[in-house]
Amino acid sequence: MGESGVLVSLDLPAGVQNHLMYMGFVPDARVRVLHKAPAGDPTVYSVDGIEIALRHETSRAIWVAADSISTADEPVLAAEEPELIGAAR
């Protein structure tokens, strides 16, 4: 919870990818993990200020460049060499 990064790519079928891009999942968008459902799935993410719940199977295909772990509305500082991670972690 609270981990954030910058969206790098979506590895999803075209229809799903277009739907997510329409909701703000576009390259260079800031993505932050907000919270998980009590059973662990879905997880709620904030994408440039918009909250969206995604199931694990969808979020596994969303790649972000990790930049920092932060809480609340603190500014996030970019790491010198970001590592690609799956948003589902």
PDB file of N, CA, C and O in Angstrom:
ATOM      1  N   MET A   1       0.831  -1.175   0.000  1.00  0.00           N
ATOM      2  CA  MET A   1       0.000   0.000   0.000  1.00  0.00           C
ATOM      3  C   MET A   1       0.882   1.246   0.000  1.00  0.00           C
ATOM      4  O   MET A   1       1.901   1.298   0.688  1.00  0.00           O
ATOM      5  N   GLY A   2       0.488   2.221  -0.757  1.00  0.00           N
ATOM      6  CA  GLY A   2       1.245   3.460  -0.818  1.00  0.00           C
ATOM      7  C   GLY A   2       2.359   3.468  -1.847  1.00  0.00           C
ATOM      8  O   GLY A   2       2.926   4.526  -2.123  1.00  0.00           O
ATOM      9  N   GLU A   3       2.692   2.312  -2.425  1.00  0.00           N
ATOM     10  CA  GLU A   3       3.751   2.278  -3.434  1.00  0.00           C
ATOM     11  C   GLU A   3       3.240   2.959  -4.696  1.00  0.00           C
ATOM     12  O   GLU A   3       2.069   2.833  -5.052  1.00  0.00           O
ATOM     13  N   SER A   4       4.128   3.681  -5.366  1.00  0.00           N
ATOM     14  CA  SER A   4       3.716   4.380  -6.573  1.00  0.00           C
ATOM     15  C   SER A   4       4.815   4.336  -7.618  1.00  0.00           C
ATOM     16  O   SER A   4       5.961   3.990  -7.333  1.00  0.00           O
ATOM     17  N   GLY A   5       4.437   4.693  -8.830  1.00  0.00           N
ATOM     18  CA  GLY A   5       5.379   4.728  -9.930  1.00  0.00           C
ATOM     19  C   GLY A   5       4.744   5.377 -11.138  1.00  0.00           C
ATOM     20  O   GLY A   5       3.652   5.939 -11.062  1.00  0.00           O
ATOM     21  N   VAL A   6       5.443   5.290 -12.248  1.00  0.00           N
ATOM     22  CA  VAL A   6       4.992   5.885 -13.498  1.00  0.00           C
ATOM     23  C   VAL A   6       4.698   4.755 -14.483  1.00  0.00           C
ATOM     24  O   VAL A   6       5.525   3.865 -14.681  1.00  0.00           O
ATOM     25  N   LEU A   7       3.524   4.798 -15.093  1.00  0.00           N
ATOM     26  CA  LEU A   7       3.117   3.751 -16.013  1.00  0.00           C
ATOM     27  C   LEU A   7       4.040   3.694 -17.224  1.00  0.00           C
ATOM     28  O   LEU A   7       4.349   4.713 -17.842  1.00  0.00           O
ATOM     29  N   VAL A   8       4.473   2.475 -17.545  1.00  0.00           N
ATOM     30  CA  VAL A   8       5.361   2.262 -18.687  1.00  0.00           C
ATOM     31  C   VAL A   8       4.606   1.642 -19.849  1.00  0.00           C
ATOM     32  O   VAL A   8       4.687   2.136 -20.973  1.00  0.00           O
ATOM     33  N   SER A   9       3.865   0.552 -19.590  1.00  0.00           N
ATOM     34  CA  SER A   9       3.154  -0.104 -20.681  1.00  0.00           C
ATOM     35  C   SER A   9       2.018  -0.968 -20.155  1.00  0.00           C
ATOM     36  O   SER A   9       1.958  -1.314 -18.975  1.00  0.00           O
ATOM     37  N   LEU A  10       1.116  -1.304 -21.080  1.00  0.00           N
ATOM     38  CA  LEU A  10       0.014  -2.216 -20.802  1.00  0.00           C
ATOM     39  C   LEU A  10       0.179  -3.424 -21.703  1.00  0.00           C
ATOM     40  O   LEU A  10       0.308  -3.279 -22.919  1.00  0.00           O
ATOM     41  N   ASP A  11       0.176  -4.599 -21.127  1.00  0.00           N
ATOM     42  CA  ASP A  11       0.304  -5.835 -21.899  1.00  0.00           C
ATOM     43  C   ASP A  11      -1.038  -6.557 -21.857  1.00  0.00           C
ATOM     44  O   ASP A  11      -1.169  -7.623 -21.254  1.00  0.00           O
ATOM     45  N   LEU A  12      -2.032  -5.956 -22.507  1.00  0.00           N
ATOM     46  CA  LEU A  12      -3.407  -6.443 -22.461  1.00  0.00           C
ATOM     47  C   LEU A  12      -4.000  -6.496 -23.863  1.00  0.00           C
ATOM     48  O   LEU A  12      -3.475  -5.861 -24.778  1.00  0.00           O
ATOM     49  N   PRO A  13      -5.098  -7.251 -24.047  1.00  0.00           N
ATOM     50  CA  PRO A  13      -5.782  -7.236 -25.338  1.00  0.00           C
ATOM     51  C   PRO A  13      -6.223  -5.805 -25.691  1.00  0.00           C
ATOM     52  O   PRO A  13      -6.479  -4.986 -24.808  1.00  0.00           O
ATOM     53  N   ALA A  14      -6.302  -5.534 -26.962  1.00  0.00           N
ATOM     54  CA  ALA A  14      -6.583  -4.176 -27.437  1.00  0.00           C
ATOM     55  C   ALA A  14      -7.833  -3.564 -26.816  1.00  0.00           C
ATOM     56  O   ALA A  14      -7.807  -2.392 -26.439  1.00  0.00           O
ATOM     57  N   GLY A  15      -8.918  -4.307 -26.695  1.00  0.00           N
ATOM     58  CA  GLY A  15     -10.152  -3.764 -26.134  1.00  0.00           C
ATOM     59  C   GLY A  15      -9.990  -3.340 -24.683  1.00  0.00           C
ATOM     60  O   GLY A  15     -10.438  -2.261 -24.296  1.00  0.00           O
ATOM     61  N   VAL A  16      -9.358  -4.174 -23.886  1.00  0.00           N
ATOM     62  CA  VAL A  16      -9.127  -3.859 -22.467  1.00  0.00           C
ATOM     63  C   VAL A  16      -8.144  -2.703 -22.351  1.00  0.00           C
ATOM     64  O   VAL A  16      -8.336  -1.795 -21.542  1.00  0.00           O
ATOM     65  N   GLN A  17      -7.098  -2.740 -23.158  1.00  0.00           N
ATOM     66  CA  GLN A  17      -6.088  -1.683 -23.134  1.00  0.00           C
ATOM     67  C   GLN A  17      -6.719  -0.327 -23.472  1.00  0.00           C
ATOM     68  O   GLN A  17      -6.450   0.667 -22.798  1.00  0.00           O
ATOM     69  N   ASN A  18      -7.541  -0.286 -24.495  1.00  0.00           N
ATOM     70  CA  ASN A  18      -8.189   0.976 -24.880  1.00  0.00           C
ATOM     71  C   ASN A  18      -9.100   1.487 -23.774  1.00  0.00           C
ATOM     72  O   ASN A  18      -9.150   2.689 -23.516  1.00  0.00           O
ATOM     73  N   HIS A  19      -9.819   0.585 -23.120  1.00  0.00           N
ATOM     74  CA  HIS A  19     -10.710   0.972 -22.030  1.00  0.00           C
ATOM     75  C   HIS A  19      -9.916   1.585 -20.871  1.00  0.00           C
ATOM     76  O   HIS A  19     -10.304   2.618 -20.326  1.00  0.00           O
ATOM     77  N   LEU A  20      -8.808   0.945 -20.502  1.00  0.00           N
ATOM     78  CA  LEU A  20      -7.980   1.460 -19.409  1.00  0.00           C
ATOM     79  C   LEU A  20      -7.311   2.782 -19.795  1.00  0.00           C
ATOM     80  O   LEU A  20      -7.194   3.683 -18.965  1.00  0.00           O
ATOM     81  N   MET A  21      -6.879   2.897 -21.034  1.00  0.00           N
ATOM     82  CA  MET A  21      -6.265   4.147 -21.476  1.00  0.00           C
ATOM     83  C   MET A  21      -7.280   5.286 -21.430  1.00  0.00           C
ATOM     84  O   MET A  21      -6.926   6.418 -21.102  1.00  0.00           O
ATOM     85  N   TYR A  22      -8.526   4.996 -21.752  1.00  0.00           N
ATOM     86  CA  TYR A  22      -9.578   6.010 -21.686  1.00  0.00           C
ATOM     87  C   TYR A  22      -9.755   6.505 -20.248  1.00  0.00           C
ATOM     88  O   TYR A  22     -10.112   7.663 -20.029  1.00  0.00           O
ATOM     89  N   MET A  23      -9.502   5.619 -19.257  1.00  0.00           N
ATOM     90  CA  MET A  23      -9.642   5.976 -17.845  1.00  0.00           C
ATOM     91  C   MET A  23      -8.369   6.567 -17.257  1.00  0.00           C
ATOM     92  O   MET A  23      -8.325   6.862 -16.063  1.00  0.00           O
ATOM     93  N   GLY A  24      -7.328   6.747 -18.074  1.00  0.00           N
ATOM     94  CA  GLY A  24      -6.133   7.423 -17.588  1.00  0.00           C
ATOM     95  C   GLY A  24      -4.875   6.576 -17.524  1.00  0.00           C
ATOM     96  O   GLY A  24      -3.806   7.104 -17.218  1.00  0.00           O
ATOM     97  N   PHE A  25      -4.963   5.280 -17.801  1.00  0.00           N
ATOM     98  CA  PHE A  25      -3.773   4.425 -17.804  1.00  0.00           C
ATOM     99  C   PHE A  25      -3.008   4.634 -19.108  1.00  0.00           C
ATOM    100  O   PHE A  25      -3.069   3.810 -20.021  1.00  0.00           O
ATOM    101  N   VAL A  26      -2.298   5.737 -19.177  1.00  0.00           N
ATOM    102  CA  VAL A  26      -1.512   6.088 -20.361  1.00  0.00           C
ATOM    103  C   VAL A  26      -0.046   6.206 -19.950  1.00  0.00           C
ATOM    104  O   VAL A  26       0.245   6.419 -18.773  1.00  0.00           O
ATOM    105  N   PRO A  27       0.879   6.072 -20.898  1.00  0.00           N
ATOM    106  CA  PRO A  27       2.302   6.202 -20.550  1.00  0.00           C
ATOM    107  C   PRO A  27       2.585   7.492 -19.788  1.00  0.00           C
ATOM    108  O   PRO A  27       2.042   8.549 -20.109  1.00  0.00           O
ATOM    109  N   ASP A  28       3.434   7.390 -18.785  1.00  0.00           N
ATOM    110  CA  ASP A  28       3.869   8.484 -17.928  1.00  0.00           C
ATOM    111  C   ASP A  28       2.824   8.919 -16.892  1.00  0.00           C
ATOM    112  O   ASP A  28       3.035   9.908 -16.191  1.00  0.00           O
ATOM    113  N   ALA A  29       1.701   8.195 -16.784  1.00  0.00           N
ATOM    114  CA  ALA A  29       0.707   8.510 -15.748  1.00  0.00           C
ATOM    115  C   ALA A  29       1.226   8.018 -14.400  1.00  0.00           C
ATOM    116  O   ALA A  29       1.858   6.964 -14.330  1.00  0.00           O
ATOM    117  N   ARG A  30       0.970   8.757 -13.347  1.00  0.00           N
ATOM    118  CA  ARG A  30       1.359   8.373 -11.982  1.00  0.00           C
ATOM    119  C   ARG A  30       0.341   7.366 -11.453  1.00  0.00           C
ATOM    120  O   ARG A  30      -0.859   7.640 -11.441  1.00  0.00           O
ATOM    121  N   VAL A  31       0.822   6.192 -11.014  1.00  0.00           N
ATOM    122  CA  VAL A  31      -0.029   5.134 -10.476  1.00  0.00           C
ATOM    123  C   VAL A  31       0.364   4.891  -9.028  1.00  0.00           C
ATOM    124  O   VAL A  31       1.548   4.766  -8.716  1.00  0.00           O
ATOM    125  N   ARG A  32      -0.629   4.823  -8.139  1.00  0.00           N
ATOM    126  CA  ARG A  32      -0.381   4.566  -6.709  1.00  0.00           C
ATOM    127  C   ARG A  32      -1.349   3.490  -6.219  1.00  0.00           C
ATOM    128  O   ARG A  32      -2.535   3.516  -6.547  1.00  0.00           O
ATOM    129  N   VAL A  33      -0.834   2.544  -5.431  1.00  0.00           N
ATOM    130  CA  VAL A  33      -1.671   1.518  -4.822  1.00  0.00           C
ATOM    131  C   VAL A  33      -2.329   2.128  -3.589  1.00  0.00           C
ATOM    132  O   VAL A  33      -1.639   2.602  -2.686  1.00  0.00           O
ATOM    133  N   LEU A  34      -3.667   2.119  -3.548  1.00  0.00           N
ATOM    134  CA  LEU A  34      -4.383   2.715  -2.425  1.00  0.00           C
ATOM    135  C   LEU A  34      -4.760   1.675  -1.370  1.00  0.00           C
ATOM    136  O   LEU A  34      -4.388   1.813  -0.204  1.00  0.00           O
ATOM    137  N   HIS A  35      -5.492   0.642  -1.768  1.00  0.00           N
ATOM    138  CA  HIS A  35      -5.877  -0.410  -0.819  1.00  0.00           C
ATOM    139  C   HIS A  35      -6.425  -1.621  -1.553  1.00  0.00           C
ATOM    140  O   HIS A  35      -6.756  -1.556  -2.737  1.00  0.00           O
ATOM    141  N   LYS A  36      -6.512  -2.736  -0.817  1.00  0.00           N
ATOM    142  CA  LYS A  36      -7.058  -3.978  -1.367  1.00  0.00           C
ATOM    143  C   LYS A  36      -8.377  -4.293  -0.699  1.00  0.00           C
ATOM    144  O   LYS A  36      -8.646  -3.853   0.418  1.00  0.00           O
ATOM    145  N   ALA A  37      -9.197  -5.061  -1.396  1.00  0.00           N
ATOM    146  CA  ALA A  37     -10.443  -5.547  -0.824  1.00  0.00           C
ATOM    147  C   ALA A  37     -10.095  -6.507   0.315  1.00  0.00           C
ATOM    148  O   ALA A  37      -8.997  -7.062   0.334  1.00  0.00           O
ATOM    149  N   PRO A  38     -11.011  -6.710   1.261  1.00  0.00           N
ATOM    150  CA  PRO A  38     -10.722  -7.611   2.381  1.00  0.00           C
ATOM    151  C   PRO A  38     -10.248  -9.004   1.962  1.00  0.00           C
ATOM    152  O   PRO A  38      -9.419  -9.607   2.643  1.00  0.00           O
ATOM    153  N   ALA A  39     -10.762  -9.509   0.861  1.00  0.00           N
ATOM    154  CA  ALA A  39     -10.344 -10.837   0.381  1.00  0.00           C
ATOM    155  C   ALA A  39      -9.073 -10.757  -0.460  1.00  0.00           C
ATOM    156  O   ALA A  39      -8.562 -11.791  -0.891  1.00  0.00           O
ATOM    157  N   GLY A  40      -8.549  -9.553  -0.705  1.00  0.00           N
ATOM    158  CA  GLY A  40      -7.306  -9.387  -1.453  1.00  0.00           C
ATOM    159  C   GLY A  40      -7.471  -9.048  -2.916  1.00  0.00           C
ATOM    160  O   GLY A  40      -6.497  -8.673  -3.569  1.00  0.00           O
ATOM    161  N   ASP A  41      -8.683  -9.170  -3.458  1.00  0.00           N
ATOM    162  CA  ASP A  41      -8.903  -8.892  -4.869  1.00  0.00           C
ATOM    163  C   ASP A  41     -10.298  -8.301  -5.016  1.00  0.00           C
ATOM    164  O   ASP A  41     -11.241  -8.938  -4.545  1.00  0.00           O
ATOM    165  N   PRO A  42     -10.509  -7.157  -5.618  1.00  0.00           N
ATOM    166  CA  PRO A  42      -9.576  -6.361  -6.401  1.00  0.00           C
ATOM    167  C   PRO A  42      -8.734  -5.426  -5.531  1.00  0.00           C
ATOM    168  O   PRO A  42      -8.905  -5.344  -4.315  1.00  0.00           O
ATOM    169  N   THR A  43      -7.823  -4.728  -6.202  1.00  0.00           N
ATOM    170  CA  THR A  43      -6.997  -3.700  -5.573  1.00  0.00           C
ATOM    171  C   THR A  43      -7.393  -2.358  -6.171  1.00  0.00           C
ATOM    172  O   THR A  43      -7.666  -2.258  -7.367  1.00  0.00           O
ATOM    173  N   VAL A  44      -7.423  -1.328  -5.330  1.00  0.00           N
ATOM    174  CA  VAL A  44      -7.786   0.011  -5.805  1.00  0.00           C
ATOM    175  C   VAL A  44      -6.508   0.800  -6.046  1.00  0.00           C
ATOM    176  O   VAL A  44      -5.632   0.877  -5.184  1.00  0.00           O
ATOM    177  N   TYR A  45      -6.422   1.383  -7.233  1.00  0.00           N
ATOM    178  CA  TYR A  45      -5.280   2.184  -7.648  1.00  0.00           C
ATOM    179  C   TYR A  45      -5.740   3.613  -7.903  1.00  0.00           C
ATOM    180  O   TYR A  45      -6.897   3.843  -8.256  1.00  0.00           O
ATOM    181  N   SER A  46      -4.852   4.556  -7.726  1.00  0.00           N
ATOM    182  CA  SER A  46      -5.101   5.937  -8.107  1.00  0.00           C
ATOM    183  C   SER A  46      -4.234   6.214  -9.329  1.00  0.00           C
ATOM    184  O   SER A  46      -3.022   6.001  -9.312  1.00  0.00           O
ATOM    185  N   VAL A  47      -4.879   6.691 -10.384  1.00  0.00           N
ATOM    186  CA  VAL A  47      -4.163   7.020 -11.621  1.00  0.00           C
ATOM    187  C   VAL A  47      -4.418   8.488 -11.905  1.00  0.00           C
ATOM    188  O   VAL A  47      -5.508   8.880 -12.322  1.00  0.00           O
ATOM    189  N   ASP A  48      -3.388   9.294 -11.669  1.00  0.00           N
ATOM    190  CA  ASP A  48      -3.508  10.740 -11.850  1.00  0.00           C
ATOM    191  C   ASP A  48      -4.763  11.285 -11.173  1.00  0.00           C
ATOM    192  O   ASP A  48      -5.468  12.115 -11.746  1.00  0.00           O
ATOM    193  N   GLY A  49      -5.042  10.822  -9.956  1.00  0.00           N
ATOM    194  CA  GLY A  49      -6.148  11.333  -9.163  1.00  0.00           C
ATOM    195  C   GLY A  49      -7.467  10.602  -9.315  1.00  0.00           C
ATOM    196  O   GLY A  49      -8.412  10.902  -8.586  1.00  0.00           O
ATOM    197  N   ILE A  50      -7.565   9.658 -10.230  1.00  0.00           N
ATOM    198  CA  ILE A  50      -8.790   8.892 -10.428  1.00  0.00           C
ATOM    199  C   ILE A  50      -8.599   7.518  -9.786  1.00  0.00           C
ATOM    200  O   ILE A  50      -7.587   6.858 -10.023  1.00  0.00           O
ATOM    201  N   GLU A  51      -9.570   7.083  -8.971  1.00  0.00           N
ATOM    202  CA  GLU A  51      -9.479   5.783  -8.321  1.00  0.00           C
ATOM    203  C   GLU A  51     -10.179   4.728  -9.159  1.00  0.00           C
ATOM    204  O   GLU A  51     -11.292   4.935  -9.642  1.00  0.00           O
ATOM    205  N   ILE A  52      -9.502   3.580  -9.325  1.00  0.00           N
ATOM    206  CA  ILE A  52     -10.064   2.490 -10.104  1.00  0.00           C
ATOM    207  C   ILE A  52      -9.669   1.164  -9.468  1.00  0.00           C
ATOM    208  O   ILE A  52      -8.522   0.977  -9.062  1.00  0.00           O
ATOM    209  N   ALA A  53     -10.629   0.247  -9.386  1.00  0.00           N
ATOM    210  CA  ALA A  53     -10.382  -1.082  -8.837  1.00  0.00           C
ATOM    211  C   ALA A  53     -10.111  -2.044  -9.984  1.00  0.00           C
ATOM    212  O   ALA A  53     -10.877  -2.115 -10.945  1.00  0.00           O
ATOM    213  N   LEU A  54      -9.012  -2.782  -9.871  1.00  0.00           N
ATOM    214  CA  LEU A  54      -8.654  -3.756 -10.902  1.00  0.00           C
ATOM    215  C   LEU A  54      -8.435  -5.125 -10.264  1.00  0.00           C
ATOM    216  O   LEU A  54      -7.885  -5.233  -9.168  1.00  0.00           O
ATOM    217  N   ARG A  55      -8.873  -6.164 -10.965  1.00  0.00           N
ATOM    218  CA  ARG A  55      -8.614  -7.508 -10.496  1.00  0.00           C
ATOM    219  C   ARG A  55      -7.154  -7.849 -10.735  1.00  0.00           C
ATOM    220  O   ARG A  55      -6.487  -7.269 -11.592  1.00  0.00           O
ATOM    221  N   HIS A  56      -6.683  -8.801  -9.957  1.00  0.00           N
ATOM    222  CA  HIS A  56      -5.280  -9.216 -10.008  1.00  0.00           C
ATOM    223  C   HIS A  56      -4.870  -9.594 -11.430  1.00  0.00           C
ATOM    224  O   HIS A  56      -3.792  -9.211 -11.884  1.00  0.00           O
ATOM    225  N   GLU A  57      -5.711 -10.333 -12.129  1.00  0.00           N
ATOM    226  CA  GLU A  57      -5.355 -10.785 -13.479  1.00  0.00           C
ATOM    227  C   GLU A  57      -5.150  -9.629 -14.450  1.00  0.00           C
ATOM    228  O   GLU A  57      -4.353  -9.744 -15.381  1.00  0.00           O
ATOM    229  N   THR A  58      -5.850  -8.524 -14.255  1.00  0.00           N
ATOM    230  CA  THR A  58      -5.662  -7.351 -15.107  1.00  0.00           C
ATOM    231  C   THR A  58      -4.443  -6.554 -14.670  1.00  0.00           C
ATOM    232  O   THR A  58      -3.635  -6.142 -15.503  1.00  0.00           O
ATOM    233  N   SER A  59      -4.310  -6.335 -13.368  1.00  0.00           N
ATOM    234  CA  SER A  59      -3.202  -5.505 -12.889  1.00  0.00           C
ATOM    235  C   SER A  59      -1.841  -6.156 -13.113  1.00  0.00           C
ATOM    236  O   SER A  59      -0.830  -5.455 -13.167  1.00  0.00           O
ATOM    237  N   ARG A  60      -1.793  -7.482 -13.245  1.00  0.00           N
ATOM    238  CA  ARG A  60      -0.528  -8.163 -13.543  1.00  0.00           C
ATOM    239  C   ARG A  60       0.068  -7.721 -14.871  1.00  0.00           C
ATOM    240  O   ARG A  60       1.281  -7.803 -15.067  1.00  0.00           O
ATOM    241  N   ALA A  61      -0.771  -7.255 -15.779  1.00  0.00           N
ATOM    242  CA  ALA A  61      -0.325  -6.881 -17.124  1.00  0.00           C
ATOM    243  C   ALA A  61      -0.046  -5.389 -17.260  1.00  0.00           C
ATOM    244  O   ALA A  61       0.158  -4.895 -18.369  1.00  0.00           O
ATOM    245  N   ILE A  62      -0.036  -4.672 -16.146  1.00  0.00           N
ATOM    246  CA  ILE A  62       0.256  -3.241 -16.165  1.00  0.00           C
ATOM    247  C   ILE A  62       1.641  -3.045 -15.566  1.00  0.00           C
ATOM    248  O   ILE A  62       1.890  -3.432 -14.424  1.00  0.00           O
ATOM    249  N   TRP A  63       2.537  -2.447 -16.333  1.00  0.00           N
ATOM    250  CA  TRP A  63       3.926  -2.282 -15.907  1.00  0.00           C
ATOM    251  C   TRP A  63       4.204  -0.832 -15.571  1.00  0.00           C
ATOM    252  O   TRP A  63       3.863   0.078 -16.327  1.00  0.00           O
ATOM    253  N   VAL A  64       4.827  -0.635 -14.426  1.00  0.00           N
ATOM    254  CA  VAL A  64       5.193   0.709 -13.989  1.00  0.00           C
ATOM    255  C   VAL A  64       6.672   0.739 -13.641  1.00  0.00           C
ATOM    256  O   VAL A  64       7.260  -0.286 -13.295  1.00  0.00           O
ATOM    257  N   ALA A  65       7.261   1.911 -13.734  1.00  0.00           N
ATOM    258  CA  ALA A  65       8.636   2.120 -13.277  1.00  0.00           C
ATOM    259  C   ALA A  65       8.521   2.566 -11.823  1.00  0.00           C
ATOM    260  O   ALA A  65       7.965   3.625 -11.530  1.00  0.00           O
ATOM    261  N   ALA A  66       9.050   1.752 -10.921  1.00  0.00           N
ATOM    262  CA  ALA A  66       8.988   2.080  -9.495  1.00  0.00           C
ATOM    263  C   ALA A  66       9.849   3.296  -9.221  1.00  0.00           C
ATOM    264  O   ALA A  66      10.956   3.431  -9.744  1.00  0.00           O
ATOM    265  N   ASP A  67       9.313   4.185  -8.383  1.00  0.00           N
ATOM    266  CA  ASP A  67      10.121   5.350  -8.081  1.00  0.00           C
ATOM    267  C   ASP A  67      10.249   5.596  -6.589  1.00  0.00           C
ATOM    268  O   ASP A  67      11.254   6.162  -6.158  1.00  0.00           O
ATOM    269  N   SER A  68       9.283   5.198  -5.787  1.00  0.00           N
ATOM    270  CA  SER A  68       9.392   5.445  -4.361  1.00  0.00           C
ATOM    271  C   SER A  68       8.211   4.838  -3.642  1.00  0.00           C
ATOM    272  O   SER A  68       7.189   4.526  -4.252  1.00  0.00           O
ATOM    273  N   ILE A  69       8.358   4.672  -2.347  1.00  0.00           N
ATOM    274  CA  ILE A  69       7.230   4.309  -1.511  1.00  0.00           C
ATOM    275  C   ILE A  69       6.909   5.541  -0.691  1.00  0.00           C
ATOM    276  O   ILE A  69       7.766   6.069   0.017  1.00  0.00           O
ATOM    277  N   SER A  70       5.678   5.994  -0.791  1.00  0.00           N
ATOM    278  CA  SER A  70       5.279   7.180  -0.056  1.00  0.00           C
ATOM    279  C   SER A  70       3.882   6.971   0.498  1.00  0.00           C
ATOM    280  O   SER A  70       3.210   5.999   0.155  1.00  0.00           O
ATOM    281  N   THR A  71       3.450   7.874   1.346  1.00  0.00           N
ATOM    282  CA  THR A  71       2.126   7.774   1.932  1.00  0.00           C
ATOM    283  C   THR A  71       1.357   9.055   1.684  1.00  0.00           C
ATOM    284  O   THR A  71       1.934  10.104   1.394  1.00  0.00           O
ATOM    285  N   ALA A  72       0.049   8.948   1.804  1.00  0.00           N
ATOM    286  CA  ALA A  72      -0.873  10.069   1.667  1.00  0.00           C
ATOM    287  C   ALA A  72      -0.608  10.853   0.391  1.00  0.00           C
ATOM    288  O   ALA A  72      -0.496  10.266  -0.685  1.00  0.00           O
ATOM    289  N   ASP A  73      -0.508  12.166   0.501  1.00  0.00           N
ATOM    290  CA  ASP A  73      -0.310  13.004  -0.678  1.00  0.00           C
ATOM    291  C   ASP A  73       1.086  13.588  -0.744  1.00  0.00           C
ATOM    292  O   ASP A  73       1.288  14.649  -1.334  1.00  0.00           O
ATOM    293  N   GLU A  74       2.062  12.902  -0.140  1.00  0.00           N
ATOM    294  CA  GLU A  74       3.434  13.385  -0.186  1.00  0.00           C
ATOM    295  C   GLU A  74       3.945  13.322  -1.614  1.00  0.00           C
ATOM    296  O   GLU A  74       3.551  12.425  -2.360  1.00  0.00           O
ATOM    297  N   PRO A  75       4.797  14.233  -2.013  1.00  0.00           N
ATOM    298  CA  PRO A  75       5.377  14.152  -3.355  1.00  0.00           C
ATOM    299  C   PRO A  75       6.254  12.917  -3.466  1.00  0.00           C
ATOM    300  O   PRO A  75       6.893  12.506  -2.497  1.00  0.00           O
ATOM    301  N   VAL A  76       6.278  12.332  -4.651  1.00  0.00           N
ATOM    302  CA  VAL A  76       7.069  11.132  -4.902  1.00  0.00           C
ATOM    303  C   VAL A  76       8.297  11.524  -5.708  1.00  0.00           C
ATOM    304  O   VAL A  76       8.176  12.170  -6.749  1.00  0.00           O
ATOM    305  N   LEU A  77       9.462  11.144  -5.240  1.00  0.00           N
ATOM    306  CA  LEU A  77      10.704  11.469  -5.925  1.00  0.00           C
ATOM    307  C   LEU A  77      11.136  10.303  -6.794  1.00  0.00           C
ATOM    308  O   LEU A  77      11.110   9.155  -6.352  1.00  0.00           O
ATOM    309  N   ALA A  78      11.531  10.586  -8.017  1.00  0.00           N
ATOM    310  CA  ALA A  78      11.957   9.537  -8.942  1.00  0.00           C
ATOM    311  C   ALA A  78      13.302   8.967  -8.520  1.00  0.00           C
ATOM    312  O   ALA A  78      14.198   9.697  -8.096  1.00  0.00           O
ATOM    313  N   ALA A  79      13.427   7.650  -8.644  1.00  0.00           N
ATOM    314  CA  ALA A  79      14.699   6.994  -8.353  1.00  0.00           C
ATOM    315  C   ALA A  79      15.664   7.256  -9.498  1.00  0.00           C
ATOM    316  O   ALA A  79      15.247   7.584 -10.609  1.00  0.00           O
ATOM    317  N   GLU A  80      16.948   7.111  -9.224  1.00  0.00           N
ATOM    318  CA  GLU A  80      17.937   7.352 -10.273  1.00  0.00           C
ATOM    319  C   GLU A  80      17.839   6.319 -11.385  1.00  0.00           C
ATOM    320  O   GLU A  80      17.949   6.668 -12.560  1.00  0.00           O
ATOM    321  N   GLU A  81      17.632   5.047 -11.032  1.00  0.00           N
ATOM    322  CA  GLU A  81      17.480   3.993 -12.018  1.00  0.00           C
ATOM    323  C   GLU A  81      16.269   3.161 -11.663  1.00  0.00           C
ATOM    324  O   GLU A  81      16.405   2.170 -10.945  1.00  0.00           O
ATOM    325  N   PRO A  82      15.060   3.533 -12.149  1.00  0.00           N
ATOM    326  CA  PRO A  82      13.854   2.799 -11.780  1.00  0.00           C
ATOM    327  C   PRO A  82      13.872   1.374 -12.313  1.00  0.00           C
ATOM    328  O   PRO A  82      14.421   1.100 -13.380  1.00  0.00           O
ATOM    329  N   GLU A  83      13.270   0.485 -11.560  1.00  0.00           N
ATOM    330  CA  GLU A  83      13.170  -0.917 -11.929  1.00  0.00           C
ATOM    331  C   GLU A  83      11.739  -1.167 -12.365  1.00  0.00           C
ATOM    332  O   GLU A  83      10.805  -0.652 -11.751  1.00  0.00           O
ATOM    333  N   LEU A  84      11.554  -1.951 -13.418  1.00  0.00           N
ATOM    334  CA  LEU A  84      10.199  -2.265 -13.861  1.00  0.00           C
ATOM    335  C   LEU A  84       9.598  -3.287 -12.915  1.00  0.00           C
ATOM    336  O   LEU A  84      10.223  -4.301 -12.602  1.00  0.00           O
ATOM    337  N   ILE A  85       8.389  -3.017 -12.464  1.00  0.00           N
ATOM    338  CA  ILE A  85       7.680  -3.956 -11.603  1.00  0.00           C
ATOM    339  C   ILE A  85       6.249  -4.053 -12.083  1.00  0.00           C
ATOM    340  O   ILE A  85       5.760  -3.151 -12.763  1.00  0.00           O
ATOM    341  N   GLY A  86       5.578  -5.123 -11.744  1.00  0.00           N
ATOM    342  CA  GLY A  86       4.159  -5.270 -12.053  1.00  0.00           C
ATOM    343  C   GLY A  86       3.358  -4.504 -11.025  1.00  0.00           C
ATOM    344  O   GLY A  86       3.719  -4.473  -9.849  1.00  0.00           O
ATOM    345  N   ALA A  87       2.287  -3.895 -11.453  1.00  0.00           N
ATOM    346  CA  ALA A  87       1.454  -3.129 -10.533  1.00  0.00           C
ATOM    347  C   ALA A  87       0.772  -4.041  -9.529  1.00  0.00           C
ATOM    348  O   ALA A  87       0.335  -3.574  -8.477  1.00  0.00           O
ATOM    349  N   ALA A  88       0.672  -5.326  -9.825  1.00  0.00           N
ATOM    350  CA  ALA A  88      -0.051  -6.245  -8.954  1.00  0.00           C
ATOM    351  C   ALA A  88       0.717  -6.614  -7.701  1.00  0.00           C
ATOM    352  O   ALA A  88       0.136  -7.208  -6.793  1.00  0.00           O
ATOM    353  N   ARG A  89       1.986  -6.292  -7.613  1.00  0.00           N
ATOM    354  CA  ARG A  89       2.775  -6.680  -6.435  1.00  0.00           C
ATOM    355  C   ARG A  89       2.190  -6.157  -5.197  1.00  0.00           C
ATOM    356  O   ARG A  89       2.727  -6.389  -4.114  1.00  0.00           O
TER     357      ARG A  89
END
